[in-house]
């Protein structure tokens, strides 16, 4: 059995690139983990390329997490009777008189006597994800103790129940999901699980491009002009969980593209015309902060939510990273639970999100001025035929 020497593993990796936002001057963008106290402080890697700080930090996080995963790599051999151990099992293996907990990642039979070669990752006796946001409040956990553990960021699933935003989702039952990492640490791929029975979570998909989501720094106020006039009074600051880039657009841009600069604030869809970068507070657990203004409120059938906002609401940008997850008719009215697990994180430590699935059935007619219902109100043959004909007409116009 062998474990890699940890003295060459950095606690921080910095990727140096030519940043166009700094007039193409070099900038070293770091990513940090609570690595081993015996590890070197920083490793800097320079790439002779032009790139933004957000992309460079993502590269640094991936390199750092890979290095620390390799630090904990374990390999050992067992007799044939250990074939009952399965991939994913956490077992205790003696190493130089010390018992090490190992999560099995791969096993392989060898010749001639059938010994089994195991490869895995050493795991800690407790999950440091409980302490990653602010370990200083945990008086009984010393920094040196935390430093012996490596951990990914927590991740979250933000469910959004909405009427269809594009033709691809029309006629389908489902929910939009914004999935991203949050807090300190590193994140690469995020696996999303769904609970079917109590504590029976089944993996549904893996996210490699995270949603642009965050938390509102204030409460979005009411707009008396409803959906018909631009809200030029209210602004909203948003802390984003990742480094994001937003841009201001013109009113003709918004008129042409109904999902451009579209953001979900709580239960309301809002389009913003102006985005302004803000200074992130010192020691903030977030990665970027933006202010949005010149707002068009109550988009996509959410006008009733204009006056219904509260504090600490999620904010999620609609783009290709926001996923549409199909559900069935049997899920209507039921509690649906998802769990997000970051690469390297134990399933039991992933954060869960639950909601009641009450789908929105309305279909907005784009070539007329009214809204047709796809629920039980459309009961006659003529009404159903009218709805179907309208959908087909819309799709032909869109094509």
GUVEX-46673 format. One record per residue (C-alpha): residue number from 1; x, z negated, y. Coordinates in nm, 3 decimals. Each point is the difference from the previous one (the first is absolute). Example, Ala and Ser with C-alpha at 12.3 -4.5 7.8 and 13.67 -1.06 7.14 Angstrom:
# residues 2
seq = 1; u = 1.230; w = -0.780; v = -0.450
seq = 2; u = 0.137; w = 0.066; v = 0.344
# end
This chain:
# residues 399
seq = 1; u = 0.000; w = 0.000; v = 0.000
seq = 2; u = 0.131; w = 0.087; v = 0.346
seq = 3; u = -0.114; w = -0.073; v = 0.354
seq = 4; u = 0.155; w = 0.186; v = 0.292
seq = 5; u = 0.237; w = -0.183; v = 0.231
seq = 6; u = -0.206; w = -0.092; v = 0.306
seq = 7; u = 0.289; w = -0.044; v = 0.242
seq = 8; u = -0.009; w = 0.369; v = 0.093
seq = 9; u = -0.372; w = 0.007; v = 0.081
seq = 10; u = -0.080; w = -0.002; v = 0.374
seq = 11; u = -0.269; w = -0.213; v = 0.157
seq = 12; u = -0.053; w = 0.272; v = 0.258
seq = 13; u = 0.039; w = 0.377; v = -0.001
seq = 14; u = 0.013; w = 0.195; v = 0.326
seq = 15; u = -0.049; w = 0.376; v = 0.015
seq = 16; u = 0.167; w = 0.166; v = 0.298
seq = 17; u = -0.157; w = 0.320; v = 0.134
seq = 18; u = -0.015; w = 0.198; v = 0.323
seq = 19; u = -0.327; w = -0.116; v = 0.155
seq = 20; u = -0.176; w = 0.264; v = 0.215
seq = 21; u = -0.182; w = -0.282; v = 0.182
seq = 22; u = 0.338; w = -0.129; v = 0.123
seq = 23; u = 0.125; w = 0.335; v = 0.127
seq = 24; u = 0.150; w = 0.068; v = -0.345
seq = 25; u = 0.236; w = -0.296; v = 0.016
seq = 26; u = 0.085; w = -0.175; v = -0.324
seq = 27; u = -0.222; w = -0.291; v = -0.100
seq = 28; u = 0.046; w = -0.229; v = -0.301
seq = 29; u = -0.344; w = -0.096; v = -0.134
seq = 30; u = 0.013; w = -0.303; v = -0.234
seq = 31; u = -0.212; w = -0.124; v = -0.290
seq = 32; u = 0.043; w = -0.356; v = -0.127
seq = 33; u = -0.086; w = -0.212; v = -0.303
seq = 34; u = 0.079; w = -0.359; v = -0.091
seq = 35; u = 0.286; w = 0.109; v = -0.224
seq = 36; u = 0.247; w = -0.219; v = -0.183
seq = 37; u = 0.196; w = -0.237; v = 0.223
seq = 38; u = 0.313; w = 0.132; v = -0.173
seq = 39; u = -0.076; w = 0.356; v = 0.103
seq = 40; u = 0.169; w = 0.182; v = 0.282
seq = 41; u = -0.187; w = -0.012; v = 0.329
seq = 42; u = -0.055; w = 0.365; v = 0.092
seq = 43; u = 0.066; w = 0.346; v = -0.135
seq = 44; u = -0.030; w = 0.288; v = 0.245
seq = 45; u = -0.050; w = 0.358; v = -0.112
seq = 46; u = 0.032; w = 0.283; v = 0.251
seq = 47; u = -0.185; w = 0.329; v = -0.038
seq = 48; u = 0.099; w = 0.287; v = 0.234
seq = 49; u = -0.365; w = 0.092; v = 0.053
seq = 50; u = -0.263; w = -0.022; v = 0.271
seq = 51; u = -0.280; w = -0.236; v = -0.092
seq = 52; u = -0.236; w = -0.257; v = 0.149
seq = 53; u = 0.050; w = -0.373; v = -0.042
seq = 54; u = -0.317; w = -0.034; v = -0.210
seq = 55; u = 0.125; w = 0.251; v = -0.259
seq = 56; u = 0.349; w = -0.151; v = -0.006
seq = 57; u = -0.143; w = -0.349; v = -0.059
seq = 58; u = -0.208; w = 0.132; v = -0.291
seq = 59; u = 0.316; w = 0.148; v = -0.156
seq = 60; u = 0.187; w = -0.328; v = 0.051
seq = 61; u = -0.282; w = -0.199; v = -0.164
seq = 62; u = -0.002; w = 0.225; v = -0.306
seq = 63; u = 0.379; w = -0.018; v = -0.038
seq = 64; u = 0.000; w = -0.378; v = 0.040
seq = 65; u = -0.280; w = -0.058; v = -0.250
seq = 66; u = 0.172; w = 0.231; v = -0.249
seq = 67; u = 0.328; w = -0.189; v = 0.040
seq = 68; u = -0.164; w = -0.336; v = -0.056
seq = 69; u = -0.197; w = 0.123; v = -0.298
seq = 70; u = 0.328; w = 0.118; v = -0.153
seq = 71; u = 0.157; w = -0.337; v = 0.075
seq = 72; u = -0.252; w = -0.163; v = -0.231
seq = 73; u = 0.037; w = 0.253; v = -0.283
seq = 74; u = 0.036; w = -0.160; v = -0.344
seq = 75; u = 0.087; w = 0.156; v = -0.336
seq = 76; u = 0.011; w = -0.170; v = -0.340
seq = 77; u = -0.050; w = 0.069; v = -0.372
seq = 78; u = -0.241; w = -0.170; v = -0.238
seq = 79; u = -0.069; w = 0.000; v = -0.373
seq = 80; u = -0.291; w = 0.208; v = -0.142
seq = 81; u = -0.235; w = -0.300; v = -0.002
seq = 82; u = 0.000; w = 0.015; v = 0.381
seq = 83; u = -0.186; w = 0.332; v = -0.016
seq = 84; u = -0.316; w = -0.198; v = 0.084
seq = 85; u = 0.127; w = -0.027; v = 0.358
seq = 86; u = -0.169; w = 0.266; v = 0.211
seq = 87; u = 0.094; w = 0.174; v = 0.323
seq = 88; u = -0.120; w = -0.219; v = 0.284
seq = 89; u = 0.042; w = -0.328; v = -0.191
seq = 90; u = 0.195; w = -0.277; v = 0.174
seq = 91; u = 0.227; w = -0.168; v = -0.256
seq = 92; u = 0.269; w = -0.269; v = 0.014
seq = 93; u = 0.347; w = 0.109; v = -0.114
seq = 94; u = 0.311; w = -0.225; v = -0.018
seq = 95; u = 0.297; w = 0.132; v = 0.196
seq = 96; u = 0.327; w = -0.195; v = -0.008
seq = 97; u = -0.192; w = -0.320; v = -0.062
seq = 98; u = -0.253; w = 0.070; v = 0.277
seq = 99; u = -0.355; w = 0.106; v = -0.075
seq = 100; u = -0.102; w = 0.306; v = 0.201
seq = 101; u = -0.357; w = 0.127; v = 0.037
seq = 102; u = -0.007; w = 0.377; v = -0.047
seq = 103; u = -0.283; w = 0.249; v = 0.049
seq = 104; u = 0.046; w = 0.274; v = -0.262
seq = 105; u = 0.003; w = 0.348; v = 0.154
seq = 106; u = 0.123; w = 0.205; v = -0.299
seq = 107; u = 0.069; w = -0.050; v = -0.370
seq = 108; u = 0.169; w = 0.231; v = -0.250
seq = 109; u = 0.073; w = -0.022; v = -0.374
seq = 110; u = 0.361; w = 0.052; v = -0.107
seq = 111; u = 0.172; w = 0.087; v = -0.328
seq = 112; u = 0.105; w = -0.093; v = -0.262
seq = 113; u = -0.178; w = -0.334; v = -0.045
seq = 114; u = -0.281; w = 0.047; v = 0.249
seq = 115; u = 0.122; w = -0.225; v = 0.279
seq = 116; u = -0.207; w = 0.036; v = 0.315
seq = 117; u = 0.158; w = 0.071; v = 0.336
seq = 118; u = -0.189; w = -0.166; v = 0.285
seq = 119; u = 0.037; w = 0.080; v = 0.368
seq = 120; u = -0.174; w = -0.198; v = 0.269
seq = 121; u = 0.005; w = -0.181; v = 0.333
seq = 122; u = 0.073; w = -0.370; v = 0.041
seq = 123; u = -0.293; w = -0.171; v = 0.171
seq = 124; u = -0.033; w = -0.325; v = 0.192
seq = 125; u = -0.196; w = -0.304; v = -0.121
seq = 126; u = -0.226; w = 0.018; v = 0.306
seq = 127; u = -0.119; w = 0.271; v = 0.232
seq = 128; u = 0.171; w = -0.005; v = 0.341
seq = 129; u = -0.276; w = 0.219; v = 0.143
seq = 130; u = -0.179; w = -0.321; v = 0.087
seq = 131; u = 0.276; w = -0.078; v = 0.249
seq = 132; u = 0.096; w = 0.339; v = 0.131
seq = 133; u = -0.205; w = -0.003; v = 0.323
seq = 134; u = 0.141; w = -0.325; v = 0.138
seq = 135; u = 0.214; w = -0.205; v = -0.234
seq = 136; u = 0.092; w = -0.253; v = 0.270
seq = 137; u = -0.337; w = -0.176; v = -0.041
seq = 138; u = 0.081; w = -0.074; v = -0.364
seq = 139; u = 0.212; w = -0.310; v = 0.054
seq = 140; u = 0.069; w = -0.050; v = -0.371
seq = 141; u = 0.148; w = 0.350; v = -0.042
seq = 142; u = 0.354; w = 0.036; v = 0.131
seq = 143; u = 0.129; w = 0.327; v = 0.140
seq = 144; u = 0.278; w = -0.001; v = -0.261
seq = 145; u = -0.262; w = -0.034; v = -0.272
seq = 146; u = -0.207; w = 0.289; v = 0.133
seq = 147; u = 0.313; w = 0.209; v = 0.039
seq = 148; u = 0.048; w = 0.017; v = -0.376
seq = 149; u = -0.319; w = 0.204; v = -0.038
seq = 150; u = -0.077; w = 0.356; v = 0.094
seq = 151; u = -0.355; w = 0.108; v = 0.071
seq = 152; u = -0.201; w = 0.294; v = 0.124
seq = 153; u = -0.254; w = -0.016; v = 0.279
seq = 154; u = -0.357; w = -0.091; v = -0.068
seq = 155; u = -0.240; w = 0.295; v = 0.016
seq = 156; u = -0.365; w = 0.025; v = 0.091
seq = 157; u = -0.299; w = 0.227; v = -0.065
seq = 158; u = -0.239; w = 0.050; v = 0.292
seq = 159; u = -0.336; w = 0.140; v = -0.121
seq = 160; u = -0.203; w = 0.215; v = 0.241
seq = 161; u = -0.362; w = 0.088; v = -0.082
seq = 162; u = -0.094; w = 0.302; v = 0.204
seq = 163; u = -0.201; w = 0.317; v = 0.008
seq = 164; u = 0.207; w = 0.302; v = -0.110
seq = 165; u = 0.271; w = 0.100; v = 0.244
seq = 166; u = 0.084; w = 0.339; v = -0.152
seq = 167; u = -0.167; w = 0.257; v = -0.222
seq = 168; u = 0.207; w = -0.119; v = -0.297
seq = 169; u = -0.186; w = -0.333; v = -0.014
seq = 170; u = -0.351; w = 0.124; v = 0.071
seq = 171; u = -0.238; w = -0.062; v = -0.287
seq = 172; u = 0.235; w = -0.255; v = -0.160
seq = 173; u = -0.033; w = -0.375; v = -0.040
seq = 174; u = 0.309; w = -0.190; v = 0.098
seq = 175; u = 0.198; w = -0.201; v = 0.249
seq = 176; u = 0.296; w = 0.078; v = 0.223
seq = 177; u = 0.308; w = -0.214; v = -0.068
seq = 178; u = 0.289; w = -0.073; v = 0.236
seq = 179; u = 0.290; w = -0.137; v = -0.208
seq = 180; u = 0.323; w = -0.128; v = 0.153
seq = 181; u = 0.261; w = -0.275; v = -0.013
seq = 182; u = -0.012; w = -0.296; v = 0.235
seq = 183; u = 0.224; w = -0.287; v = 0.102
seq = 184; u = 0.376; w = -0.022; v = -0.051
seq = 185; u = 0.193; w = 0.145; v = -0.289
seq = 186; u = 0.036; w = 0.351; v = -0.137
seq = 187; u = -0.262; w = 0.231; v = -0.147
seq = 188; u = 0.020; w = 0.328; v = -0.183
seq = 189; u = -0.280; w = 0.103; v = -0.236
seq = 190; u = -0.324; w = -0.200; v = -0.004
seq = 191; u = -0.218; w = -0.010; v = -0.311
seq = 192; u = -0.373; w = -0.053; v = 0.056
seq = 193; u = -0.198; w = -0.175; v = -0.274
seq = 194; u = -0.375; w = -0.041; v = -0.037
seq = 195; u = -0.162; w = -0.302; v = -0.166
seq = 196; u = -0.256; w = 0.088; v = -0.269
seq = 197; u = -0.044; w = -0.345; v = -0.154
seq = 198; u = 0.121; w = -0.339; v = 0.117
seq = 199; u = 0.378; w = 0.031; v = 0.049
seq = 200; u = 0.001; w = 0.330; v = -0.193
seq = 201; u = 0.174; w = 0.234; v = 0.244
seq = 202; u = 0.054; w = 0.365; v = -0.091
seq = 203; u = 0.242; w = 0.218; v = 0.196
seq = 204; u = -0.178; w = 0.285; v = 0.178
seq = 205; u = 0.272; w = 0.176; v = 0.200
seq = 206; u = 0.337; w = -0.040; v = 0.175
seq = 207; u = 0.050; w = 0.043; v = 0.374
seq = 208; u = 0.332; w = 0.144; v = 0.117
seq = 209; u = -0.112; w = 0.083; v = 0.356
seq = 210; u = -0.140; w = -0.309; v = 0.167
seq = 211; u = -0.294; w = -0.003; v = 0.238
seq = 212; u = 0.052; w = -0.065; v = 0.370
seq = 213; u = -0.184; w = -0.329; v = 0.022
seq = 214; u = 0.029; w = -0.331; v = 0.176
seq = 215; u = -0.178; w = -0.287; v = 0.168
seq = 216; u = -0.174; w = -0.001; v = 0.338
seq = 217; u = 0.178; w = -0.221; v = 0.253
seq = 218; u = -0.328; w = -0.060; v = 0.182
seq = 219; u = -0.373; w = 0.064; v = -0.032
seq = 220; u = -0.139; w = 0.341; v = 0.095
seq = 221; u = -0.270; w = -0.057; v = 0.262
seq = 222; u = -0.341; w = 0.166; v = 0.022
seq = 223; u = -0.045; w = 0.336; v = 0.173
seq = 224; u = -0.330; w = 0.040; v = 0.181
seq = 225; u = 0.029; w = 0.378; v = 0.005
seq = 226; u = -0.050; w = 0.028; v = -0.375
seq = 227; u = 0.126; w = 0.314; v = -0.170
seq = 228; u = -0.074; w = 0.237; v = 0.285
seq = 229; u = 0.268; w = -0.102; v = 0.251
seq = 230; u = 0.370; w = -0.075; v = -0.024
seq = 231; u = 0.089; w = -0.370; v = 0.008
seq = 232; u = 0.258; w = -0.011; v = 0.279
seq = 233; u = -0.028; w = -0.377; v = 0.053
seq = 234; u = 0.100; w = -0.153; v = -0.332
seq = 235; u = 0.345; w = 0.016; v = -0.156
seq = 236; u = 0.117; w = -0.141; v = -0.332
seq = 237; u = 0.344; w = -0.114; v = -0.116
seq = 238; u = 0.078; w = 0.038; v = -0.370
seq = 239; u = 0.282; w = -0.151; v = -0.206
seq = 240; u = 0.091; w = 0.248; v = -0.273
seq = 241; u = 0.139; w = -0.113; v = -0.336
seq = 242; u = 0.247; w = 0.292; v = -0.002
seq = 243; u = 0.192; w = 0.205; v = 0.255
seq = 244; u = -0.255; w = 0.253; v = 0.123
seq = 245; u = -0.003; w = 0.271; v = 0.261
seq = 246; u = -0.317; w = 0.073; v = 0.198
seq = 247; u = -0.048; w = 0.268; v = 0.263
seq = 248; u = -0.227; w = 0.069; v = 0.292
seq = 249; u = -0.218; w = 0.311; v = -0.010
seq = 250; u = -0.230; w = 0.190; v = 0.234
seq = 251; u = -0.377; w = -0.007; v = 0.006
seq = 252; u = -0.024; w = 0.362; v = -0.124
seq = 253; u = 0.213; w = -0.107; v = -0.299
seq = 254; u = -0.251; w = -0.271; v = -0.089
seq = 255; u = -0.290; w = 0.240; v = 0.052
seq = 256; u = 0.151; w = 0.249; v = -0.245
seq = 257; u = 0.110; w = -0.248; v = -0.267
seq = 258; u = -0.245; w = -0.286; v = -0.073
seq = 259; u = 0.252; w = -0.190; v = -0.217
seq = 260; u = 0.295; w = 0.030; v = 0.242
seq = 261; u = 0.121; w = -0.346; v = 0.115
seq = 262; u = -0.286; w = -0.152; v = -0.198
seq = 263; u = 0.044; w = -0.369; v = -0.073
seq = 264; u = -0.218; w = -0.251; v = -0.181
seq = 265; u = -0.033; w = -0.324; v = 0.198
seq = 266; u = -0.190; w = -0.250; v = -0.211
seq = 267; u = -0.313; w = 0.196; v = -0.094
seq = 268; u = 0.013; w = 0.248; v = 0.290
seq = 269; u = 0.163; w = 0.343; v = 0.008
seq = 270; u = 0.171; w = 0.060; v = 0.335
seq = 271; u = 0.186; w = 0.300; v = 0.138
seq = 272; u = 0.272; w = -0.074; v = 0.254
seq = 273; u = 0.140; w = 0.242; v = 0.253
seq = 274; u = 0.293; w = -0.211; v = 0.121
seq = 275; u = 0.259; w = -0.197; v = -0.199
seq = 276; u = 0.271; w = -0.211; v = 0.164
seq = 277; u = 0.285; w = -0.173; v = -0.184
seq = 278; u = 0.027; w = -0.375; v = 0.067
seq = 279; u = 0.288; w = -0.246; v = -0.034
seq = 280; u = -0.021; w = -0.186; v = -0.329
seq = 281; u = 0.024; w = -0.378; v = 0.027
seq = 282; u = 0.323; w = -0.164; v = -0.115
seq = 283; u = 0.002; w = -0.105; v = -0.369
seq = 284; u = -0.329; w = 0.181; v = -0.054
seq = 285; u = -0.095; w = 0.066; v = -0.366
seq = 286; u = -0.128; w = 0.342; v = 0.112
seq = 287; u = 0.205; w = 0.318; v = 0.043
seq = 288; u = -0.150; w = 0.165; v = 0.310
seq = 289; u = -0.262; w = -0.054; v = 0.270
seq = 290; u = -0.215; w = 0.255; v = 0.183
seq = 291; u = -0.275; w = -0.003; v = 0.264
seq = 292; u = -0.284; w = 0.250; v = -0.027
seq = 293; u = -0.228; w = 0.095; v = 0.289
seq = 294; u = -0.241; w = 0.270; v = 0.120
seq = 295; u = -0.223; w = -0.064; v = -0.297
seq = 296; u = -0.292; w = 0.189; v = -0.148
seq = 297; u = -0.208; w = -0.260; v = -0.177
seq = 298; u = -0.237; w = -0.007; v = -0.297
seq = 299; u = 0.127; w = 0.312; v = -0.172
seq = 300; u = -0.141; w = 0.110; v = -0.339
seq = 301; u = -0.318; w = -0.205; v = 0.009
seq = 302; u = 0.152; w = -0.333; v = 0.109
seq = 303; u = -0.170; w = -0.036; v = 0.340
seq = 304; u = -0.165; w = -0.325; v = -0.112
seq = 305; u = 0.347; w = -0.157; v = -0.033
seq = 306; u = 0.105; w = 0.061; v = 0.363
seq = 307; u = -0.117; w = -0.348; v = 0.101
seq = 308; u = 0.075; w = -0.176; v = -0.331
seq = 309; u = 0.376; w = -0.056; v = 0.006
seq = 310; u = 0.177; w = -0.327; v = -0.083
seq = 311; u = 0.354; w = -0.135; v = 0.014
seq = 312; u = 0.270; w = 0.088; v = -0.256
seq = 313; u = -0.150; w = 0.331; v = -0.112
seq = 314; u = 0.196; w = 0.256; v = -0.197
seq = 315; u = 0.085; w = 0.332; v = 0.165
seq = 316; u = 0.069; w = 0.311; v = -0.212
seq = 317; u = 0.093; w = 0.350; v = 0.115
seq = 318; u = -0.182; w = 0.281; v = -0.180
seq = 319; u = 0.251; w = 0.252; v = -0.137
seq = 320; u = 0.115; w = 0.139; v = -0.334
seq = 321; u = 0.132; w = -0.344; v = -0.103
seq = 322; u = -0.353; w = -0.146; v = 0.005
seq = 323; u = -0.141; w = 0.058; v = -0.348
seq = 324; u = -0.355; w = 0.063; v = -0.118
seq = 325; u = -0.072; w = -0.192; v = -0.321
seq = 326; u = -0.305; w = 0.111; v = -0.195
seq = 327; u = -0.243; w = -0.259; v = -0.134
seq = 328; u = -0.307; w = 0.038; v = -0.221
seq = 329; u = -0.371; w = -0.060; v = 0.046
seq = 330; u = 0.040; w = -0.310; v = -0.217
seq = 331; u = 0.226; w = -0.150; v = 0.271
seq = 332; u = -0.267; w = 0.006; v = 0.272
seq = 333; u = -0.077; w = -0.354; v = 0.112
seq = 334; u = 0.279; w = -0.142; v = -0.216
seq = 335; u = 0.318; w = -0.183; v = 0.100
seq = 336; u = 0.305; w = 0.225; v = -0.028
seq = 337; u = 0.347; w = -0.158; v = -0.009
seq = 338; u = 0.334; w = 0.172; v = 0.052
seq = 339; u = 0.351; w = -0.142; v = -0.024
seq = 340; u = 0.314; w = 0.146; v = 0.161
seq = 341; u = 0.330; w = -0.063; v = -0.179
seq = 342; u = 0.330; w = 0.105; v = 0.157
seq = 343; u = 0.280; w = 0.139; v = -0.214
seq = 344; u = 0.184; w = -0.298; v = -0.150
seq = 345; u = -0.287; w = -0.244; v = 0.054
seq = 346; u = -0.182; w = -0.173; v = -0.286
seq = 347; u = -0.364; w = 0.107; v = -0.037
seq = 348; u = -0.127; w = -0.356; v = 0.028
seq = 349; u = 0.165; w = -0.031; v = 0.342
seq = 350; u = -0.165; w = 0.309; v = 0.151
seq = 351; u = -0.255; w = -0.049; v = 0.277
seq = 352; u = -0.365; w = 0.068; v = -0.091
seq = 353; u = -0.275; w = 0.148; v = 0.216
seq = 354; u = -0.371; w = -0.021; v = -0.091
seq = 355; u = -0.304; w = 0.162; v = 0.161
seq = 356; u = -0.361; w = 0.086; v = -0.082
seq = 357; u = -0.047; w = 0.373; v = -0.047
seq = 358; u = -0.293; w = 0.107; v = 0.217
seq = 359; u = 0.067; w = 0.371; v = 0.055
seq = 360; u = -0.100; w = 0.198; v = 0.307
seq = 361; u = -0.215; w = 0.294; v = -0.104
seq = 362; u = -0.058; w = 0.181; v = 0.328
seq = 363; u = 0.131; w = 0.351; v = 0.042
seq = 364; u = 0.052; w = 0.118; v = 0.357
seq = 365; u = -0.117; w = 0.357; v = 0.052
seq = 366; u = 0.264; w = 0.179; v = 0.205
seq = 367; u = -0.195; w = 0.317; v = 0.078
seq = 368; u = -0.308; w = -0.184; v = 0.126
seq = 369; u = -0.057; w = -0.322; v = 0.191
seq = 370; u = -0.154; w = -0.240; v = -0.251
seq = 371; u = 0.104; w = -0.193; v = -0.309
seq = 372; u = -0.146; w = 0.064; v = -0.345
seq = 373; u = -0.028; w = -0.282; v = -0.252
seq = 374; u = 0.131; w = 0.028; v = -0.354
seq = 375; u = -0.157; w = -0.325; v = -0.116
seq = 376; u = -0.347; w = -0.076; v = -0.134
seq = 377; u = -0.162; w = 0.127; v = 0.321
seq = 378; u = 0.059; w = 0.357; v = -0.119
seq = 379; u = -0.264; w = 0.000; v = -0.271
seq = 380; u = -0.177; w = 0.334; v = 0.007
seq = 381; u = 0.133; w = 0.326; v = -0.138
seq = 382; u = -0.010; w = 0.157; v = 0.345
seq = 383; u = 0.196; w = -0.287; v = 0.157
seq = 384; u = 0.266; w = 0.010; v = -0.271
seq = 385; u = 0.025; w = 0.378; v = 0.022
seq = 386; u = 0.035; w = -0.024; v = 0.378
seq = 387; u = 0.285; w = -0.252; v = -0.031
seq = 388; u = 0.185; w = 0.212; v = -0.259
seq = 389; u = -0.045; w = 0.317; v = 0.205
seq = 390; u = 0.135; w = -0.177; v = 0.309
seq = 391; u = 0.308; w = -0.122; v = -0.187
seq = 392; u = 0.070; w = 0.348; v = -0.135
seq = 393; u = -0.047; w = 0.148; v = 0.346
seq = 394; u = 0.243; w = -0.253; v = 0.147
seq = 395; u = 0.259; w = 0.074; v = -0.267
seq = 396; u = -0.029; w = 0.373; v = 0.069
seq = 397; u = 0.047; w = -0.063; v = 0.371
seq = 398; u = 0.301; w = -0.221; v = -0.071
seq = 399; u = 0.152; w = 0.268; v = -0.219
# end
